[in-house]
Amino acid sequence: MERKVMIGCPVRNRAWILPAYLQSLEALDYPRESISYCFIINDCDDSTPVILRDFAQKYPGQVVLVDNNAGTRAYQRGQYSFKRLADLRNLLLMEFMRSDCDYLFSVDSDILVTPHSLTALMQNDCSIVSCLVCNGEVIGDRSCYNVLYQSDRGHYLHIRNFPRDRLFRVDCTGAAYLIKRRVISQLGIRYSALAGAEDIGFCEAARQKGVHIYCDGRLECTHVMKPV
């Protein structure tokens, strides 16, 4: 039997992309019976909750929906609290720990994964490994990806030149990455906003425990950063 995987993320006001996002998850070439889903729904004022409830009805017993509203106002991209995001992602980790899944595939709700991405990431057998995700569409910089290194001065900078034909080490990643259960259960790695963005806090905590973080340069997902 294949290893069990939970796929999920916090979700807020993503009705414009959720149908395509969920379709990309359904298209993964991985046994459906070995996949579960968890979404942390927060402060939505669009049809996001309805879309996710319909999805849950489609897969009875395989989808966990958690409502966690803080009463915060609507925001635009880049206008949010890293502390709040860290708290929401830690709720996802809590739900993952309640499951019997071996891996967490953390995929942000504006990322469209390729069908073979999950299987390929798992074959790498890394504690933490990501797909490539371009983050530069809005700012007009197509060389800006979800892979960073920490400079000698402690600053996190984007890796601009990276291999497209193999795994490579990074200091921080995010957006679409596979995490082994032991990272969360045995090592106790959690998200925080102490170093800035919550993914930085997670990756720093992992590295401090001796976990190597990788990205697979052969795998690239589509980042839909704004409505078409």
C-alpha positions in Angstrom: 0.0 0.0 0.0 1.2 3.5 -0.8 2.3 5.9 1.9 -0.6 8.1 3.1 -0.4 11.8 2.3 -2.4 14.8 3.6 -2.6 17.7 1.2 -3.7 21.1 2.4 -3.2 24.7 3.3 -4.9 27.7 4.9 -7.5 29.2 2.5 -8.9 32.7 2.4 -11.0 34.3 -0.4 -9.7 32.0 -3.1 -13.0 31.3 -4.9 -11.4 32.7 -8.1 -8.8 29.9 -8.2 -10.1 27.1 -6.0 -11.9 25.1 -8.7 -8.7 24.9 -10.8 -6.6 24.3 -7.6 -8.8 21.4 -6.5 -8.8 19.9 -10.0 -5.0 19.9 -10.1 -5.0 18.0 -6.8 -7.5 15.5 -8.1 -5.3 14.9 -11.2 -2.3 13.8 -9.1 -1.1 10.4 -10.3 -1.3 8.9 -6.7 -3.8 6.4 -5.3 -6.9 8.4 -4.3 -7.5 6.1 -1.3 -4.1 7.1 0.1 -4.8 10.8 0.0 -6.6 13.0 2.5 -7.1 16.8 2.5 -7.2 19.5 5.1 -8.1 23.2 4.6 -8.0 25.9 7.3 -10.7 28.3 6.2 -10.2 31.8 7.6 -12.1 35.1 7.3 -13.7 34.5 3.9 -16.2 36.9 2.4 -16.6 35.0 -0.9 -17.8 31.5 -1.8 -14.6 29.7 -0.7 -16.4 27.8 2.1 -19.1 26.6 -0.2 -16.6 25.4 -2.8 -14.7 23.5 -0.1 -17.8 22.0 1.5 -18.9 20.7 -2.0 -15.4 19.2 -2.4 -15.7 17.5 1.0 -19.0 16.0 0.1 -17.4 14.6 -3.1 -14.8 12.7 -0.9 -16.6 11.6 2.3 -14.2 11.0 5.1 -11.2 12.2 3.2 -11.5 16.0 3.7 -11.1 17.9 7.0 -12.4 21.5 7.0 -11.4 23.8 9.9 -13.0 27.2 10.4 -10.7 29.7 12.2 -11.9 33.3 11.9 -10.2 36.2 13.5 -12.5 38.8 12.2 -9.8 40.5 10.2 -10.6 42.7 7.2 -10.2 41.7 3.6 -6.7 42.1 2.3 -4.7 42.3 -1.0 -1.7 40.1 -1.8 1.2 41.1 0.4 -1.0 42.7 3.1 -1.3 40.1 5.8 0.2 39.2 9.2 3.0 36.6 9.2 2.0 35.8 12.8 -1.5 35.0 11.7 -0.2 32.8 8.8 2.1 31.0 11.2 -0.8 30.2 13.5 -3.0 29.0 10.7 -0.3 26.7 9.3 0.3 25.3 12.8 -3.4 24.4 12.9 -2.8 22.5 9.7 0.1 20.7 11.4 -2.1 19.9 14.3 -4.7 18.3 12.1 -1.9 16.4 10.3 -0.7 15.0 13.6 -4.3 13.8 14.3 -4.2 11.8 11.1 -2.3 8.6 10.3 -0.6 10.2 7.3 3.1 9.7 6.6 3.6 12.9 4.6 2.2 16.4 4.5 2.0 17.9 1.0 1.7 21.6 1.7 0.4 23.3 -1.4 -0.8 26.9 -1.3 -4.2 27.5 -2.8 -3.0 29.5 -5.8 -0.5 26.8 -6.9 -1.4 24.3 -9.6 0.6 21.2 -9.3 1.5 18.8 -12.1 0.1 15.3 -12.1 3.4 13.6 -11.4 4.7 16.1 -8.8 3.7 14.2 -5.6 5.1 10.9 -6.8 8.3 12.5 -8.0 8.8 14.4 -4.7 8.2 11.2 -2.7 10.8 9.3 -4.7 13.4 11.8 -3.7 13.1 10.5 -0.1 13.9 13.9 1.5 12.7 15.2 4.9 11.6 18.4 3.2 11.6 18.9 -0.6 9.7 21.4 -2.8 8.7 21.9 -6.4 9.8 25.1 -8.1 7.3 27.9 -8.0 7.8 31.3 -9.7 6.9 34.1 -7.4 7.7 37.0 -9.7 4.7 37.4 -12.0 3.2 40.4 -10.1 6.5 42.2 -9.8 7.6 41.4 -13.3 10.6 39.3 -12.3 10.4 35.8 -13.7 13.7 34.8 -12.1 12.2 35.1 -8.6 11.4 31.6 -7.3 10.5 30.0 -4.0 14.1 29.0 -3.2 16.3 31.1 -1.0 19.7 31.0 0.7 20.9 32.8 3.8 23.7 35.2 3.3 26.7 35.6 5.6 24.8 38.6 7.1 21.8 36.5 7.8 19.6 37.9 5.0 17.5 35.6 2.9 18.0 36.1 -0.8 16.5 34.4 -3.8 18.6 31.8 -5.6 18.7 33.0 -9.2 20.8 30.3 -10.9 19.8 26.8 -10.0 19.8 23.4 -11.8 16.8 22.3 -13.7 17.9 18.6 -13.9 18.3 17.5 -10.3 17.8 18.1 -6.6 19.6 21.1 -5.0 20.0 22.3 -1.4 18.3 25.5 -0.2 18.0 27.3 3.1 14.3 28.1 2.7 11.4 27.2 0.5 7.6 27.3 0.5 4.5 27.2 -1.6 4.5 23.5 -2.7 6.6 21.1 -0.6 6.5 17.7 0.9 7.3 17.1 4.5 8.0 13.8 6.2 6.0 13.1 9.4 9.1 12.8 11.6 9.9 16.5 10.9 6.7 17.5 12.6 6.1 14.6 15.1 9.6 13.7 16.3 11.5 16.9 15.7 8.6 19.2 16.7 9.2 21.7 13.9 6.5 24.4 13.7 5.9 27.7 11.9 6.8 31.0 13.5 7.0 34.7 12.4 10.1 35.4 14.5 12.3 35.6 11.5 9.8 37.2 9.2 7.7 35.1 6.8 6.3 32.0 8.4 8.1 29.7 5.9 11.4 31.1 7.0 10.6 30.3 10.6 9.7 26.7 9.7 12.8 26.2 7.6 15.1 27.8 10.1 13.7 25.5 12.9 14.2 22.5 10.7 17.8 23.4 9.8 18.6 24.0 13.4 17.5 20.3 14.0 19.9 19.1 11.3 17.2 18.7 8.6 18.5 19.4 5.0 16.0 21.2 2.8 15.9 20.5 -1.0 14.1 21.6 -4.1 13.6 19.4 -7.2 14.6 21.5 -10.2 12.9 19.1 -12.5 9.4 20.0 -11.1 7.8 23.3 -11.6 4.2 24.2 -10.6 2.1 27.1 -12.0 1.6 30.0 -9.6 -1.6 31.9 -10.4 -1.0 35.1 -8.6 -4.0 37.1 -9.8 -7.4 36.4 -11.4 -7.2 36.0 -15.2 
